[in-house]
């Protein structure tokens, strides 16, 4: 079926000599829609009109701005840079042709030109440009599909981390909401500290696995309503190392952070924590951030061995433990987050 006029490729013909435009119009109008332009300024406006031309035949020697400058501006504009340009000119020196090609033109035809040659060059470059567009479209579609699959894989991975964290928490908290709340506290504090959003969010997910080592702790100790004996507490103190080993050495930055948090979130700023008695900034930042979120939530929710503390009492404890249990800078920032902490508590109450 012969294409309709509206379906035909559009050729923008730019020349300050009307006779030259007439010759090209007569040669090409049977197959293409011709859009004439008598100078460079009109050409640039015509190139931006929708539907845009599929190809531009461009003279060089024109008053005002010459064809080289028109080509340079077209190629610098994202809206027109992909339109193929063929110079049609009386300038026949090699240096002129080289300059035109270096500016981004796809071809260079010298006057006086042969009509069959013009037909052949136009047809060839329209075909090449159509193939290029098709390839770009296919690459775009496949890239979008790959990105979608990657997002689905990432969402699945994060959900698995989330559920693993809750599985460990179910050992001593029926709802498993502790890991949800404390991970949001950690994200808030990381953002308050100045971390980028994606870093803070990664830390949020990593902190969900902070107590994964509880899987290896006997129920009679996790659920004991009274005070633990020294022997029992020594067993409890092994869960950071167990968690670190469960997560293992991974290539994923998120899982590396999760392993670090599992291992160090019970260390204390003054060196009185476990399992390695680290102190100050020797404790990884991720562990220091998680320690605050973990302790705050442990204090403000009911456990087998204690009732829930009021928020202000828990924050007062954190103030008092700044420089002892907690990084003093982080502790000061944490207490400033009180309204947001309360909002998280209300949103993620135990089920």
C-alpha positions, -999 to +999 in steps of 0.1 A: +000+000+000+013+034-010+019+056+021-005+086+025+009+122+025+007+123+063+027+090+066+055+101+042+089+111+056+094+149+060+125+164+043+135+199+055+152+216+025+173+247+035+186+269+008+186+307+002+182+302-035+145+294-044+155+277-076+175+251-057+146+244-034+123+240-064+147+215-080+149+194-048+111+197-043+105+185-079+129+156-074+117+144-040+080+154-036+067+122-052+080+102-022+085+127+006+068+157+021+090+188+015+093+215+041+113+245+027+133+270+046+150+300+029+176+307+056+192+293+088+169+310+113+138+297+096+155+263+093+160+260+131+124+269+138+112+245+111+133+217+126+115+220+159+079+220+145+060+188+151+061+164+134+098+171+131+116+164+098+131+130+093+160+144+074+175+179+066+191+189+033+212+219+043+230+245+021+262+260+036+266+294+020+236+315+032+232+350+046+228+355+083+240+323+098+256+298+074+249+260+072+278+251+094+264+272+123+229+258+117+242+223+119+262+231+150+231+245+168+209+217+157+233+191+171+237+210+203+199+210+209+186+177+224+153+183+206+169+183+171+203+166+176+191+132+163+178+145+129+202+135+102+217+163+082+231+161+047+250+191+034+241+201-002+266+227-013+288+241-040+318+241-015+337+210-028+370+212-010+380+182+012+384+206+042+349+218+038+334+183+036+355+173+066+343+203+087+307+194+078+311+158+089+329+168+121+299+190+129+277+159+129+264+157+093+258+122+080+267+130+044+279+157+020+267+163-015+283+188-038+266+210-064+258+206-092+242+173-079+228+143-096+191+137-088+196+099-087+225+104-062+204+127-040+176+101-041+200+073-032+216+093-003+183+104+011+168+069+010+200+054+025+201+078+055+164+076+061+167+038+063+197+040+086+180+065+108+149+043+110+170+013+119+188+034+146+155+045+160+142+009+161+174-002+178+172+026+204+135+017+210+144-020+215+173-011+238+150+012+258+123-015+261+147-041+272+165-018+296+131-009+312+122-046+315+156-054+330+152-025+355+117-037+364+131-072+370+159-058+391+135-038+411+114-069+417+145-089+428+155-060+451+120-058+466+120-096+472+155-094+488+145-066+511+113-084+521+133-116+529+156-095+551+126-079+567+110-113+574+142-129+587+146-100+611+110-105+623+115-143+626+143-138+651+122-112+670+093-136+673+114-156+697+108-130+725+082-107+709+050-122+696+044-095+670+079-090+657+071-052+655+103-043+673+124-047+642+100-025+622+100+004+648+137+003+656+147+002+619+127+033+613+143+050+643+177+041+628+167+056+595+155+088+611+187+092+631+209+084+601+190+111+581+193+136+610+231+129+610+232+139+573+233+106+555+218+105+520+183+090+517+195+058+500+222+053+526+198+058+554+172+034+538+199+007+533+208+011+570+172+007+579+169-026+562+203-038+574+194-030+611+164-053+608+187-083+611+205-069+642+192-098+665+192-126+639+216-144+663+188-149+688+179-179+667+207-197+685+197-186+720+176-210+742+140-200+748+143-203+786+167-174+786+149-152+760+116-156+777+127-156+813+106-131+833+132-126+860+168-115+861+193-137+842+221-154+861+257-146+851+259-179+833+227-172+814+238-137+804+271-151+791+251-173+767+229-143+757+260-124+749+269-149+722+241-138+699+260-110+682+287-134+670+261-160+661+242-134+640+275-123+623+282-159+613+246-165+601+248-135+577+284-144+568+307-127+543+287-113+515+293-092+484+261-072+490+268-039+508+235-042+526+243-076+540+278-065+549+262-037+569+238-061+584+266-084+595+284-054+611+253-043+629+246-078+642+281-080+656+285-045+671+251-032+682+257-042+718+291-025+720+292+006+743+309+040+738+328+036+770+340+001+761+317-017+785+297-036+759+300-069+741+312-091+724+346-073+719+346-044+743+350-018+716+349+018+725+343+052+709+346+055+672+362+020+670+326+009+671+313+011+635+288+039+629+261+015+618+264-003+652+263+030+671+232+041+653+214+008+657+222+007+695+201+038+700+171+026+680+173-008+696+175+003+732+149+030+728+124+005+715+133-021+741+127+004+768+093+017+754+077-016+747+066-044+771+089-074+775+086-106+795+108-091+822+096-055+823+067-031+816+070-004+789+086+029+799+071+063+790+088+080+761+102+108+782+117+084+807+134+064+779+148+096+763+161+107+798+179+074+800+195+080+767+206+115+778+221+101+809+239+073+790+254+097+764+292+092+765+287+059+785+265+035+765+259+057+735+279+080+711+272+114+727+267+132+694+242+106+682+224+105+715+219+143+714+205+141+679+182+112+688+164+130+716+157+158+692+136+134+672+110+129+699+079+139+678+089+116+649+098+088+673+063+090+688+047+090+654+065+058+645+055+042+678+018+050+670+020+038+635+037+005+642+021-006+675+023-043+686-004-062+668 
